[in-house]
Amino acid sequence: MLDRRRNTSIKTSIFAHCVIAFLVVPTLMVIPISFNDNQYLKFPPTDLSLRWYEEFWSNPDWLRATWTSLLTACTVTVLATVLGTMAALGLSRMVGPGKKLLIGLIISPLIVPTVSLALALYFFFAKLHMVGTWVAVILGQTVLALPFTVLNVHGSLQSFPATLERAASTLGAGPVTTFFRITMPIIRPGIVAGALFAFLVSFDEFIIALFLAGPGMTTLPVQMWNTMQLYISPTIAAVSSMITGITILAFVLMTAFGRRSKAK
Amino acid sequence: MAKLSLTNIWKTYGGAQAVRGVSLEVESGEFVSFLGPSGSGKTTTLSMVAGFISPTGGNIRIDGRDITNVPPHQRNIGMVFQDYSLFPHMNVAQNVAFPLAMRSVDKADSARRVSDVMEIVGLHGMGQRLPIELSGGQQQRVAIARAIVYQPQILLMDEPLGALDRLLRERLQLEIKQIQKRLGITTLYVTHDQGEALTMSDRVCVFNDGEIAQVGSPVSLYERPESRFIAGFVGESNFLSATVEDCVRCGDGWQCLLVLECSAKAKVLASQPFSAGTQLTASIRPEHIRLCSVDCAEDANTVFVTAKVNDVVYRGETSTLRGQLESGAEISARATVTDVARFTGETVRLRWPTDKIVLLNK
């Protein structure tokens, strides 16, 4: 009996590890490739070199694209976090069937294929003569990032006792003070998680940026795409490695933050 | 310290009437309890005084100032909740100082007042603890400290002891009462525990079905209930149907001769005359009904009945006999002797003084 259980657990464990490897290994493959001296994407690497990283940091096109991406992602993060938190606060106070409908509408960008959304946004902004503007990219990506902030903040509001806000109001705190002094400190983990997701959604986002961005507003994923159109350079591998690194770092920080606030 | 008046307060949700025409004057420094079954409108009324919900009709005044449409944070009230509602991300001292910070009290003054009030609630030196590190009783003391530190005009308490065990509850009842007396703060206290209401209050306001059923001192509620609901809700009562045979003038009131359903007769004082044949309800508390031995003396001021004892419930200092009269009416009596279990299944005589009968409309 005991043996069989041990066998099962070993088999399960092997299977689970295979699945994890399948998910992670292709992504991690680019890291050794990026340090390869060879000018073709080759695995395993023949000689170690940092030339593709140097190529990235010395090319003004790559640097400009990185800067554009960071600026866009930060703006989207702020917009999506503020709007998402306000929406979540409103939703948490709602009752009745309207609430489910509204949540469904807000998370619909997660369900609709991004290409369809990008196309719809393209025609919408075309009517407003805004295609090719930075504002259009920002708004488009905010639509995509909003579900993450709303769901995260709404989730942390589920365990937030409503009487705390009532208590604060009897003690003399108005609604705005109550939000900043009581509600926000308590739901901060949800807000931070939502903001991080929003940042990553925008930083990775390709289709909307491709459809709506004008010349001179090339974001990093679009720059990668453009480069690959011409020739496959290992610089792509270097960029991918750096983006992956930043993403992992962001999640590690978030986990550490979550643990700290839980311990508190 | 302030006077609170509620004038004809209504609250309706769609078609449902949660509170129906509640009017109440609470004197400065008075402790008034709202007692009632759940859904009777007591918490809804308290929430309207707090400002969490606005009344459909009527108005609320503190010292003559109309606050009906003033938001809660501008009302200068203090409130203690059943779930304590302490801010989990602030320590005890920060929690208690919060209302002072909202009133821009300077740091030194605030620290002094926090320390004073912590002394009052018996939590001196616990300022640096987080709420989760305290027991339920301590958390509720912090909540009380936080609600009184800024000397609000009115203190509202919504079943503050509901989540605590019985011994702690009784201790805190006395402490809250002492603090309230010492500070002379006008207090509204919601509870569904009648013992708590009777112990702590200057006046008890009993709610039923969205209305005030009766307001009065604990003694008047218990000894002079005005309706069957009050007689049954505040303490226990036996109800026997009674028919008026005759009423005669007697001093300030009237003396009526009644025939109770067990065919016993009783002369009872009433504040108004009833015409012969009027059907009333005679209400008697179980503790006024005594067992009597076979030869107990007849007396004009005592009602005697025979009852078959169905069962005896032992309750420590007293036992409750539950029996049935010949008419079929249930009756329960309190016995202070301990060996009454032997009467189970037997027929006994019960007696009670006629002046303990309260007459109620049918």
Interface residues (C-beta under 8 A of the other chain):
Chain A: P161 T163 L164 R166 A167 A168 S169 T170 L171 G172 A173 G174 T177 R181 I182 P185 I186 K264
Chain B: A50 G51 F52 P71 P72 H73 Q74 R75 N76 I77 G78 M79 F81 D83 S85 F87 P88 H89 F98 P99 M102 R103 R146 A147 Y150 L156
